[in-house]
Amino acid sequence: MSSSAKSPPSFEKPVQASPRRWRQAATFKRLGPGLITGAADDDPSGIATYSQAGAQFGFNMLWTMVLTYPLMSAVQLVSGEIGRVTGCGLAKNLARILPRWTVLGLVALLFVANTINIGANLAAMGAATQLSTGAPALPFTIGFAALSVTLQMFISYETYARYLKWLTLVLLAYVAVLFVADVDWWAAAKGLVMPSFPLNRDSLTVIVALLGTTISPYLLFWQSSQEVEEIEQDPEAKALTKKPDQAKREIRRIKLDTFVGMAVSNLVALAIIMSTAATLHSAGKTEVASAADVAEALRPLAGDFAFFIFSLGIIGTGLLSLPVLAGSAAYAFGEAQGWKCGLENKPWEAVGFYSVIGLSVLLGLGISLSSIDPIKALFWSAVINGFVAVPIMAAMMVVASRRDQMGRFTVSTGVLLFGWAATIAMGLAAAAMVVF
């Protein structure tokens, strides 16, 4: 037979993806700013706060996550819709209703809180790496800071957003810890609906910290600005006030993206509180001294797997949170000052924007290398966020209801009610901590 003879035809059926798999892929593709925002909320700051809550009060702080999901979803939904409807970030919209000095003051507080967060996150990441590898923490801490800044400056927004999106999968590590921890599921269920704890300064501080780390101001600025970036990435996309025919599709996408992202955030928070309640609290360890302390304490109680997974989660969520923390401060400052902003720009095209990113990470690195206890810095930065968020959220609700800014796409009454409820809850919690 000659070499040119044709092979007999194949009657095998081509392998096709199932309709369900296609739907799942399509759904994941539609997720973006909301998913990344929700995942970034579970940064080492959140991990430390949730761990402290579980270690100190056992399962009795799980109810806070039931409360925060609808409130957090509402405020992030408002933030995302403001960005998509107006085509401008949150700071620029706030500057239209507030005096410039007020906006700059709020942004300055945001910068301070974010920088503390960055420093403590870097320290936690370095400590977790040292614990896992046995190598010195310092080179890793510096390396993580340099890597984050380099990626933000020289990688396109589209590529970087895709990297952040896939990095959210690291959060599954904390759900995995539940399978090796000896969880009292009845006690956990009771903590969700019938908690029992003393109402004093300690419990109120933890509640404020939980609210502050879950409903954080930097997340509001980030999601709003990312919606603006999404517009700039698509030549066909416009602000909804200019192209209202896109509204139905885009509002539906933002809702799906936000509800899923916030669900991921709160489910991971529940997993961390439950795992530390079942291990640290049950063993009588009610104080968390450092990030390494949390992971190391899990080793004899839940095994090497739990220790490794917890350490990996600190590193992965840290890499996810650094650009969100530094970037949100840069967006806020740049928009308030009228600078050119956006990760799609090169460093020489948006000097002020990237200078804020670099300065924030550099100062954060300085904090991480100081003698400040990283876990305490993480915990108290969450408390600071609880206070800073209140005026920002209140102003944001006003923007969302103004027709001169939102046109006919003002946020729905239901979402606004939950948004104002979140603002009032944050204010009451912060005030209660001061009183008690």
N, C-alpha and C positions, 0 to 999 in steps of 0.2 A: 504493500500500500504506500502510495507516495506521501511525502510529508505535507503536501498541500490538501490532503483529504480532510473533509470537514468532520468534526466530531458529531456524534448523534445528538439530537436535541435533548435538553434536560427537561424533565417533567416535574422537577421539584418546585414546590410553591415558594415564592420569595417570602422571606421573613418580614413581616410587617408589624409595626408597633401597634399595640391595641389602642382603641379610641380613648380608653381611660388614661393610658400613659401619655397620649398626645395632650389630653386635657390637663393633666398634672404639669407637663412641661410648659404648656401655654400659660397656666396660672402662675407658675414660678417666674416666667419671663415677665409677667405684668407687675411683679413685685419689685420694688426698688427703694425709693427714699424712705417709705414707711417701715419696711422690713429692716433696713440698715439702722434707722433711728431706734427702733425697738431693741434690736440686738446690742447696739452701742450703749443702751441704758444699763445692760448687765456687764458693765466694765469692772475692773478691780475695786473701784469705789463701791459699786453696788454689791459685789461679792462680799466685801468686808462688812458692809452694813447688814446685809441679809444674814451673814454668818454670826455677827454679834447678836442679832435679834433671836436667832435660833439657839445660840449657846446660852444666852441670858434668860430667855423666857420660854424655851422649848417650842411647842407647837402653838402657843397662845398668841403669836403675832401673825399667824397665817391669814386671819380675817382681813388684814390690811390689804392683801392682794386682791381679795374679792371686791373691796371698796375701790381700789385704785384703777382696776381695769376699765370700767366705763368712764371714769373721770379722766384718766390718762388718754384714752382713745379720743374723747371729745376735744381736749385741748390740742392734741397733735393733729386731729382732723381739721380744726380751725386753722392751725398753722399752715398745713399743706394747702388748704383751699385758698388762703390769703395769697400765697406765693403763686399758685396756678392761675387764679382769677386776675390778679393785678399785674403779674409779670415782674414783681419786685419782691425783694426779701422783707423779712419782718421789720428790721431796723428802719428801713426806708419808709415803710408804712407807718411805723410808730412816730417817726419824725414829722409826719403830716398832721398829727393831732396833739403832740406834746412839744413843749419848748425844747430846743436843741440841747440845752445844758442838762435837762432831765434825761433825755435819751443817752447822752454821753456818760452821765453818771451811772445809769443802769448798765450800760455796756462796760464801763470800767469795773463795776462789781462783778459782772459776768467774766471779765478777763481774769480778775483775781481768783475767783472760785475755780475757773477752768485751769489756771496755771497750777494751783495747789493740787487739783485733781491729776494733772499730767505728771507732776513730780511724784506724787504718791503712787500713781499707776506704774511709772518707770521703776520705782524702788521695789514695788511688789513683783513686777516682771523679772527684775534682776534676781531677787531673792528666790523666786520660784524656780528659775533656771539653775541657780546655784544648788538648790535643794535636789533637783532632779539629776544634775550632771556631776556635781561635786567641784565644778570649776568656779573660779572667783566671780562674784556678781558684777563687779565694776565694769569689765569690758562689755558684758552683755547689756548692761544698763545704757552705757554710752552708745553701743551699737544699735539698740532698739530706737533710741532718739534720732540718731543719724539716718537710719533706714526710713523712719516715718517722714522726716522732713524731705529727704531725697525723693521719695515716691510722690509726695504731694507736689513737689516743684517740677518734676520732669516727666511724670507719667500723665497721659491724657485723662481727662475726666471719665470718658467712656470706659477705658481700661481699668482705671482705679475703682470706679463704681462697681464694675463686675467683680474685681478682686474682693472688695468689701462684702459684696453680696454672698459670695461663696464662703467667705470667712465666717459668716453667721452660723454655719453648720457646726462650728466648734462648741456652740452652746449646748449641743446634744450631750456633751461630756458630763454636764451637771445632772442631766436626767439619768444618765447611766449610773451615777453614784448611788441613786436610790435603790438600784437592784442589788447592791452589795451591803447597804446599810440595813440594820434591823429596825425597820420602821414600824411603830405601833400605829396602824392605820386607823383604828378607832379613835385614838387620842388626836391624830392629825385631823380627822373629820370633825371632831369636837372643837378643835382650835379654829377651824374655818367658820363655824356658826355659833359656838357657845364658848368663847375664850374666857379664861380666868386669870387675871393679873392685877396687882395693886395699882391704883391710879395715883402715881406720885411723879416726882421729877424724872426719875430714871426711865419709867415706862413712857412718859410723854416725850422725853428726848429721843428715845428709840422710834416712836411713832413719827415725830417730825423728821428724823433722819430717813426713815423708810419712805415717807412722802417726798422728801427732798431729793432722794436718789432715784425715785421712780418718775416723779413729775419734775424734771430738771429744766431750767431755762435754756441751757445750751442746746437741748434737743429741739426746742421750739424754733430757735434761729436756724438750726441745721436743716430740718425738714422743709421749712419754707424756702430756704436758699437752694436746696437740691431740686425743688420743683421748678425754680427759675432756670437752673442748669439744664434740666430736662427739656425745657422749652428751647433753649439755645442750641441743643444738640440736634433738634429736628427742624429742618427748614420749613416744614408745613405747619408746625405748631406755633401758636400765638397765645398771648394772654387772653383769657376767656372774655374779658370786656371788649376785646377787639375782634375776636372770632367766636361768637357765642354758639355756632353750630357744633363746636367740639365739646361743649359743656357736658352733655349727657354722658358721653363716653369717658371723659376725663374725671368727672366727679365720681363716677362709679369706680374707676380705677383707684383713685385716691382712697375711697372708702375701703375697698378690699385690701389694698396695700397697708393702710393704717390699722385696720382691725386685726389683720394677721400679724403684723409687726408687734403690736402691743400685746397680743395673746402670747406670742413667743416670749416676750420680755417677762410677762407676769408668770407664765408657767415655769420658766427657768428660776425666777425668784422663789416661787413655791418650792421647787426642788432643792434649792440651796438651804432655805430655812428648815425644811423637813430633814434633810440629811445631817445638818449640824445639830438639830434638836435631838435626832435619834442617836447621835454619837457623842458630841461634846457635852451637851446639856445632861444627857443620861449618865455620863461619866463624872458629872459634877464640875466640869470645866466651863465656867460661865463668862470668862473674860478672854477676849482674843487679843494677843499682844502684837502679832505681826502676820503678814500674809503667809510666811513660811510656817508660822505657828499653827494656822488653820490646817494646812495640808499635812504637816508633820503629825498633828494630833489625830488625824484620821487614820494614819498608818496602823497603829496598834488596835484601833477600834473597828476599822472597816477593811483593813488589808492594804497591800501594796497597790492594788488596782485603783482603789478609791484615792489613795495618795497621789498616784501618777496622773489620774484623770483630773483631779482638782488642780494640780500644778499646771497641767497643760491648758486648762481653761483660763487660768490667770494670764498666761502668756498670750493665748489666742485672743481673748477679749481685750487685752491691753493693746494689741496691734490694731484691733478694730476701733477702739475708742480714741486713740491718740489723734488721728486725723479729724475725727468728729469734734473733739474738744478744742483743738487748735484752730480748725477750720471754722467752727461756729463763731469763735471770738473774732476771727479775721473778717468773716462776712459781716458781723454786727458792726465792727469799727469802720470797715470800708463803706458800707451802705450809709451809715450815719454821717460820714465825712464826704460822701459823694465820690469815692475812689472807684477805679475800675476793679471789679472783683470777679472771682471765679477760678476754679481749678483747671479749666480748659485753657486759660491764659498762661503764657510763659512767664518766668520770674521777672524778666525785664519789661514785660508788658503790664504788669500789675505789681509794682514795687512795694507800695504800701501794704497791700493785701498779704503778700508773701512775707513782708517784714514782720507783721503781727504773728504769723504762723511761726516763723523762726524764733522770734523773741519769746513767745509763749513756751515753746518746747525747750529753749535754752534756759529760761528761768526755772522751768519745771525740772530740768536736769539738775540745776543747782540745788533745788529743794531736795531732790532724791539723794543727792550726795552729802547732804547735811546730816546733823544728828537728830533731826525731827523723826519721831516715830511714825512710820508710814501708815500703819493701820489707824492710828488716832487722827492723822491728817486726813485720811480718806473719810473717816466717819464724820469729822467735824466739817469738812468741805460739803458733805451732804446736808448737814444742818444749815450751813450758810446758804446753800441753794434753796432750801425751804423758805428762807426769808426773802431772797432776791426774786424768787419766782412770782410772788404775789403781785407787785405793781406791774410787772411785765405781762402777766396773764390778764389782769384787769384791763390794761390798755389794749391788749390783743382782742378781747371780746368787744370792745368799743369799735375797733377797726372793722371787725367781721360783720357788724350790724349797720355800718354806714354805707348808704347807697352812693355817695359821692366818691367812694373808693372802690366798692365792690360791685357797683352797677346793680343789675337785677339778680346778681348771684350772691346776695348776702346769705350768710350761713343760716340754716334752718333753725326754727325756734327750739326744737328738741335738743339739738347739738349745743346751742347757746345756753340752754338751761343747765345741761351737764357741765359745760365749760365754766359758767358762773359758780356752780356747786363746787367744782374743783378749786376755783380761786378762793371761795369762802372757806373751804376745808383747810387749805394751806394756810390762810390767814389765822384761823382759829387755833390750829395746831401750833403755829409759831408763837402766837400770843400766849397760849397756855404754858409753853415752856418758859417764857419770861416770867409769868406770874408765879409759877411753882418752882 
